[in-house]
Amino acid sequence: MTRKKILVGAIILLAILGAYVLWQGKQDPQAKKPRVATQVVKTVQAQKKTIPVTIRANGYVTAINTVEVRPQVQNIVRAVHVREGQEVSAGQLLFTLDPRSDQAGVASAQAQLARNRAELAEAEAALRRNRELQARQFVSPAAVDTARNQVEALRSAVRGGEAATQSSQVALGYNSITASISGRIGAISVRPGSLAQPGGVPMLTIAQIDPIAVSFPVAERELGRILATYPKGDAPVVAQLAGGEEVSGKLVFIDNAVDAQTGTVRMKAQFDNAQHRMWPGNFVTVRLVARTLEDAVVVPAQALVTGPEQQFVYVVQADGSVQARKVEVLAIEQGQAAIAGLDARARVVVEGTQNLRPGGKVTEAAAKAGQDGKGKP
């Protein structure tokens, strides 16, 4: 009897469970769908404007000209006429070497020249007498020819003596060493009494630092744009110094080859440096406007979303949903991105993109604070 009751109870329980499942299956399917939450975002409208595309590079300061001063003859330094760190002008006397040996050479050459000239004068007088005697038939033509040959030989000796004198004077001039350019002197490596040698250590170095140059590399893809924008090569360049100060200059040099290892081309800009704010060897940041995009569609750079294969932006539709729109980034300048593939009137999401999906509903963040979608009361 007990088993019969248990069996009947189980049958009744199964019937109740079956009826419940059947009732659940007849409910409205829409009631089972989860509600899609509306995302709160911040949007802006894309604008059309002209935007300059700026190249930024790290460069280093170099002197316009640098000259290493060495003697042209081996000699003893007799006097140093400048001090380290001094500003000098082209032609200014720097060093005097011991001139005594070269002075003796000049005196010897001048003495030999004077002797040759005296002998030439005597030979020319003898040639005139022989010509007069030949006219009276007192001497043979051979005597005249001999006198003429003697004159020609002595004239050649005189020319050689003049050249020797000039050469010895040039050698004497090597003992006075002057500055070939204007600039600032570096360390001086010799003192009075030192032996100066042509192939030795430079006596000093002169660097021209006003004006001064900055050398910097630019990616090869930008070369054509720079040449097209500035056909005369006079592009304005701004250099930012270590302390944040900025100075303006102009492009003066583009190398004639691209570095195959780095894919860059070396350029050089020139700056006025009367205040010596820039020093050779300093590292600076350089800015150069390579081109200008006319009437480009511009959105905030934070609106860009990088996907696995492309970049896109979320565009708000009229019904409040968003769509992903593929774009091509042309340039990013000061937080603004110039893009292709988007209409200038489109409204894009700039905040809240991390949780968005195509087709999702959005509402403007400003609207929750009693403002309209443009962020105005």
VEXGU-491097 format. One line per field, with one value per residue (C-alpha): residue in three letters; x, y, z. Coordinates in nm, 3 decimals. Example, Ala and Ser with C-alpha at 12.3 -4.5 7.8 and 13.67 -1.06 7.14 Angstrom:
<zafis>
type = c(ALA/SER) .
east = c(1.230/1.367) .
north = c(-0.450/-0.106) .
up = c(0.780/0.714) .
</zafis>
This chain:
<zafis>
type = c(MET/THR/ARG/LYS/LYS/ILE/LEU/VAL/GLY/ALA/ILE/ILE/LEU/LEU/ALA/ILE/LEU/GLY/ALA/TYR/VAL/LEU/TRP/GLN/GLY/LYS/GLN/ASP/PRO/GLN/ALA/LYS/LYS/PRO/ARG/VAL/ALA/THR/GLN/VAL/VAL/LYS/THR/VAL/GLN/ALA/GLN/LYS/LYS/THR/ILE/PRO/VAL/THR/ILE/ARG/ALA/ASN/GLY/TYR/VAL/THR/ALA/ILE/ASN/THR/VAL/GLU/VAL/ARG/PRO/GLN/VAL/GLN/ASN/ILE/VAL/ARG/ALA/VAL/HIS/VAL/ARG/GLU/GLY/GLN/GLU/VAL/SER/ALA/GLY/GLN/LEU/LEU/PHE/THR/LEU/ASP/PRO/ARG/SER/ASP/GLN/ALA/GLY/VAL/ALA/SER/ALA/GLN/ALA/GLN/LEU/ALA/ARG/ASN/ARG/ALA/GLU/LEU/ALA/GLU/ALA/GLU/ALA/ALA/LEU/ARG/ARG/ASN/ARG/GLU/LEU/GLN/ALA/ARG/GLN/PHE/VAL/SER/PRO/ALA/ALA/VAL/ASP/THR/ALA/ARG/ASN/GLN/VAL/GLU/ALA/LEU/ARG/SER/ALA/VAL/ARG/GLY/GLY/GLU/ALA/ALA/THR/GLN/SER/SER/GLN/VAL/ALA/LEU/GLY/TYR/ASN/SER/ILE/THR/ALA/SER/ILE/SER/GLY/ARG/ILE/GLY/ALA/ILE/SER/VAL/ARG/PRO/GLY/SER/LEU/ALA/GLN/PRO/GLY/GLY/VAL/PRO/MET/LEU/THR/ILE/ALA/GLN/ILE/ASP/PRO/ILE/ALA/VAL/SER/PHE/PRO/VAL/ALA/GLU/ARG/GLU/LEU/GLY/ARG/ILE/LEU/ALA/THR/TYR/PRO/LYS/GLY/ASP/ALA/PRO/VAL/VAL/ALA/GLN/LEU/ALA/GLY/GLY/GLU/GLU/VAL/SER/GLY/LYS/LEU/VAL/PHE/ILE/ASP/ASN/ALA/VAL/ASP/ALA/GLN/THR/GLY/THR/VAL/ARG/MET/LYS/ALA/GLN/PHE/ASP/ASN/ALA/GLN/HIS/ARG/MET/TRP/PRO/GLY/ASN/PHE/VAL/THR/VAL/ARG/LEU/VAL/ALA/ARG/THR/LEU/GLU/ASP/ALA/VAL/VAL/VAL/PRO/ALA/GLN/ALA/LEU/VAL/THR/GLY/PRO/GLU/GLN/GLN/PHE/VAL/TYR/VAL/VAL/GLN/ALA/ASP/GLY/SER/VAL/GLN/ALA/ARG/LYS/VAL/GLU/VAL/LEU/ALA/ILE/GLU/GLN/GLY/GLN/ALA/ALA/ILE/ALA/GLY/LEU/ASP/ALA/ARG/ALA/ARG/VAL/VAL/VAL/GLU/GLY/THR/GLN/ASN/LEU/ARG/PRO/GLY/GLY/LYS/VAL/THR/GLU/ALA/ALA/ALA/LYS/ALA/GLY/GLN/ASP/GLY/LYS/GLY/LYS/PRO) .
east = c(0.000/0.284/0.458/0.138/0.108/0.468/0.418/0.102/0.279/0.566/0.327/0.146/0.479/0.593/0.262/0.298/0.653/0.546/0.262/0.500/0.748/0.469/0.340/0.689/0.721/0.410/0.535/0.616/0.963/1.031/1.017/1.327/1.540/1.782/1.749/2.027/2.179/2.224/2.589/2.670/2.931/3.074/3.065/3.191/3.117/3.392/3.520/3.682/3.991/4.342/4.603/4.986/5.172/5.477/5.785/5.960/6.315/6.603/6.908/7.243/7.410/7.717/7.944/7.898/8.275/8.550/8.920/9.209/9.515/9.844/10.183/10.299/10.662/10.825/10.950/10.967/10.678/10.813/10.491/10.121/9.908/9.563/9.405/9.173/8.805/8.878/8.677/8.901/8.855/8.977/9.339/9.414/9.764/9.756/10.115/10.467/10.729/11.107/11.187/11.567/11.645/11.397/11.521/11.870/11.730/11.566/11.890/12.090/11.841/11.841/12.220/12.237/11.976/12.176/12.492/12.304/12.168/12.515/12.660/12.368/12.436/12.802/12.716/12.466/12.733/12.980/12.717/12.666/13.044/13.079/12.796/12.965/13.299/13.132/12.981/13.341/13.451/13.689/13.538/13.388/13.013/13.105/13.218/12.880/12.696/12.898/12.818/12.448/12.436/12.600/12.329/12.047/12.200/12.231/11.874/11.758/11.971/11.808/11.458/11.561/11.698/11.373/11.176/11.411/11.373/10.995/10.998/11.213/10.984/10.683/10.865/10.935/10.565/10.477/10.620/10.327/10.010/9.681/9.312/9.152/8.795/8.623/8.505/8.577/8.905/8.910/9.192/9.549/9.785/10.121/10.311/10.620/10.912/10.697/10.788/10.508/10.481/10.257/10.133/10.099/9.818/9.633/9.768/9.408/9.063/8.846/8.469/8.231/7.924/7.740/7.548/7.526/7.371/7.154/7.183/6.885/6.749/6.413/6.231/6.276/5.897/5.888/6.161/5.937/5.678/5.937/6.087/5.740/5.636/5.965/6.115/6.379/6.476/6.412/6.175/6.133/6.265/6.209/6.455/6.359/6.651/6.696/6.541/6.230/6.335/6.261/6.462/6.373/6.594/6.577/6.665/6.998/7.107/6.953/7.193/7.228/7.161/6.935/7.098/7.020/7.045/6.810/6.592/6.650/6.804/7.022/6.922/7.074/6.917/7.093/7.019/7.141/7.342/7.472/7.373/7.544/7.229/7.324/7.656/7.818/7.725/7.393/7.094/6.775/6.426/6.350/6.011/5.958/5.627/5.654/5.319/4.972/4.647/4.380/4.017/4.092/3.829/3.953/3.842/4.005/4.276/4.111/3.813/4.030/3.989/4.255/4.121/4.306/4.347/4.239/4.150/3.793/3.565/3.219/2.967/2.638/2.333/2.003/1.834/2.096/2.286/2.652/2.828/3.197/3.338/3.676/3.904/4.253/4.467/4.649/4.819/4.791/4.879/4.837/4.569/4.376/4.363/4.315/4.134/3.988/3.670/3.442/3.199/3.268/2.914/2.942/2.925/3.183/3.231/3.537/3.476/3.324/3.436/3.579/3.237/3.067/2.957/2.819/2.444/2.455/2.249/2.424/2.327/2.527/2.699/2.612/2.237/2.237/2.344/2.056/2.252/2.204/2.424/2.660/2.755/2.562/2.280) .
north = c(0.000/0.239/0.173/0.245/0.582/0.672/0.580/0.789/1.088/1.064/1.056/1.364/1.550/1.471/1.594/1.923/1.972/1.898/2.147/2.418/2.360/2.374/2.699/2.857/2.768/2.962/3.289/3.589/3.534/3.909/3.890/3.669/3.916/4.114/4.486/4.667/4.935/5.285/5.399/5.748/5.905/6.239/6.339/6.616/6.710/6.663/6.990/7.089/7.306/7.366/7.190/7.212/6.882/6.922/6.701/6.664/6.535/6.526/6.716/6.836/7.173/7.207/7.497/7.647/7.622/7.458/7.504/7.315/7.540/7.364/7.504/7.458/7.421/7.252/7.521/7.644/7.855/8.197/8.377/8.303/8.611/8.481/8.314/8.014/8.090/8.421/8.552/8.621/8.776/8.643/8.750/8.806/8.695/8.378/8.250/8.358/8.089/8.136/8.315/8.332/8.040/8.158/8.517/8.390/8.201/8.518/8.714/8.446/8.432/8.812/8.820/8.556/8.748/9.070/8.891/8.742/9.084/9.237/8.965/9.012/9.385/9.318/9.056/9.290/9.564/9.315/9.211/9.576/9.630/9.312/9.420/9.757/9.589/9.345/9.636/9.762/9.406/9.398/9.077/8.766/8.681/8.390/8.634/8.811/8.479/8.384/8.713/8.675/8.324/8.452/8.719/8.467/8.233/8.513/8.628/8.276/8.284/8.614/8.467/8.166/8.397/8.593/8.270/8.152/8.485/8.466/8.107/8.199/8.491/8.257/8.023/8.320/8.409/8.063/8.175/8.412/8.204/8.393/8.301/8.193/8.246/8.446/8.246/8.125/7.965/7.632/7.488/7.588/7.291/7.476/7.734/7.945/7.706/7.415/7.242/7.289/7.019/7.014/6.660/6.690/6.787/7.104/7.414/7.525/7.496/7.786/7.730/7.974/7.974/8.284/8.192/7.829/7.515/7.225/6.890/6.652/6.343/6.333/6.021/5.968/5.967/6.335/6.443/6.477/6.673/6.918/6.972/7.027/7.273/7.464/7.446/7.704/7.508/7.799/7.621/7.783/7.566/7.601/7.453/7.398/7.419/7.212/7.482/7.507/7.822/7.826/7.990/8.028/7.960/7.832/7.518/7.556/7.203/6.873/6.583/6.430/6.071/5.876/5.669/5.311/5.179/5.428/5.535/5.901/6.199/6.445/6.811/7.122/7.447/7.775/8.003/8.342/8.294/8.633/8.562/8.220/8.042/7.742/7.564/7.300/6.954/7.056/6.830/7.010/6.925/7.051/7.130/7.173/7.217/6.966/7.039/7.185/6.988/7.217/7.167/6.843/6.669/6.696/6.515/6.485/6.221/6.042/5.958/5.716/5.348/5.103/4.767/4.448/4.559/4.921/5.241/5.361/5.603/5.555/5.775/5.861/5.798/5.987/5.716/5.740/5.427/5.416/5.272/5.197/5.397/5.301/5.603/5.678/5.894/6.158/6.340/6.407/6.754/6.892/6.639/6.682/6.406/6.482/6.183/6.059/5.856/6.070/6.352/6.686/6.694/6.358/6.341/6.106/5.961/6.092/5.950/5.615/5.419/5.134/4.974/5.051/4.800/4.875/4.929/5.018/5.307/5.611/5.927/6.246/6.283/6.651/6.570/6.405/6.735/6.921/7.020/6.948/6.726/7.010/7.069/7.398/7.469) .
up = c(0.000/0.083/-0.248/-0.434/-0.264/-0.349/-0.713/-0.740/-0.581/-0.828/-1.123/-0.994/-0.946/-1.300/-1.437/-1.253/-1.383/-1.741/-1.721/-1.594/-1.875/-2.131/-1.986/-2.001/-2.369/-2.454/-2.307/-2.536/-2.690/-2.675/-2.299/-2.303/-2.503/-2.286/-2.299/-2.485/-2.258/-2.407/-2.385/-2.264/-2.494/-2.593/-2.959/-3.185/-3.543/-3.800/-3.945/-4.271/-4.234/-4.366/-4.157/-4.185/-4.166/-3.947/-3.940/-3.605/-3.576/-3.333/-3.454/-3.330/-3.359/-3.581/-3.669/-4.015/-4.074/-3.870/-3.942/-3.781/-3.775/-3.853/-3.962/-4.319/-4.209/-3.912/-3.679/-3.321/-3.190/-3.097/-2.988/-2.932/-3.002/-2.895/-2.594/-2.567/-2.624/-2.797/-3.092/-3.392/-3.735/-4.068/-4.124/-3.754/-3.643/-3.431/-3.402/-3.494/-3.559/-3.541/-3.871/-3.852/-4.081/-4.345/-4.315/-4.394/-4.693/-4.824/-4.783/-4.964/-5.253/-5.284/-5.288/-5.562/-5.762/-5.731/-5.854/-6.152/-6.244/-6.230/-6.451/-6.692/-6.717/-6.790/-7.055/-7.223/-7.240/-7.395/-7.651/-7.756/-7.800/-8.005/-8.233/-8.287/-8.363/-8.598/-8.787/-8.840/-8.919/-8.624/-8.476/-8.630/-8.614/-8.385/-8.116/-8.134/-8.110/-7.802/-7.632/-7.719/-7.571/-7.256/-7.220/-7.266/-7.007/-6.753/-6.819/-6.736/-6.420/-6.321/-6.366/-6.159/-5.890/-5.882/-5.841/-5.565/-5.387/-5.411/-5.283/-4.986/-4.906/-4.915/-4.675/-4.450/-4.460/-4.325/-3.992/-3.945/-3.900/-3.938/-3.905/-4.233/-4.104/-3.834/-3.534/-3.184/-3.083/-2.902/-2.692/-2.787/-2.799/-2.834/-2.633/-2.705/-2.748/-2.874/-3.197/-3.450/-3.719/-4.029/-3.965/-3.589/-3.356/-3.465/-3.295/-3.240/-3.396/-3.513/-3.527/-3.692/-3.464/-3.586/-3.789/-3.679/-3.827/-3.709/-3.887/-3.869/-4.053/-4.235/-4.355/-4.728/-4.787/-4.684/-4.925/-5.230/-5.033/-4.901/-5.246/-5.393/-5.120/-5.117/-5.468/-5.372/-5.062/-4.823/-4.585/-4.240/-3.956/-3.580/-3.330/-2.967/-2.725/-2.410/-2.190/-2.408/-2.593/-2.964/-3.241/-3.607/-3.908/-4.263/-4.453/-4.635/-4.729/-4.843/-4.889/-5.235/-5.123/-4.889/-4.617/-4.721/-4.363/-4.195/-4.488/-4.408/-4.585/-4.396/-4.396/-4.243/-4.126/-4.049/-3.751/-3.635/-3.317/-3.210/-2.847/-2.856/-2.740/-2.956/-2.919/-3.141/-3.015/-2.853/-2.922/-3.025/-3.149/-3.499/-3.656/-4.030/-4.213/-4.497/-4.666/-4.610/-4.643/-4.788/-4.676/-4.492/-4.278/-3.920/-3.602/-3.258/-3.264/-2.967/-3.190/-3.388/-3.302/-3.414/-3.519/-3.614/-3.976/-4.002/-3.823/-3.793/-3.611/-3.464/-3.646/-3.475/-3.695/-3.695/-3.485/-3.210/-3.311/-3.412/-3.712/-3.757/-4.048/-4.194/-4.242/-4.370/-4.143/-4.347/-4.060/-3.686/-3.567/-3.214/-3.119/-3.447/-3.709/-4.078/-4.227/-4.557/-4.588/-4.370/-4.446/-4.278/-4.129/-3.956/-3.576/-3.427/-3.081/-2.897/-2.547/-2.459/-2.765/-2.560/-2.492/-2.824/-3.084/-3.432/-3.407/-3.037/-2.905/-2.758/-2.580/-2.544/-2.209/-2.193/-2.225/-1.879/-1.730/-1.895/-2.205/-2.572/-2.788/-2.872/-2.514/-2.486/-2.234) .
</zafis>
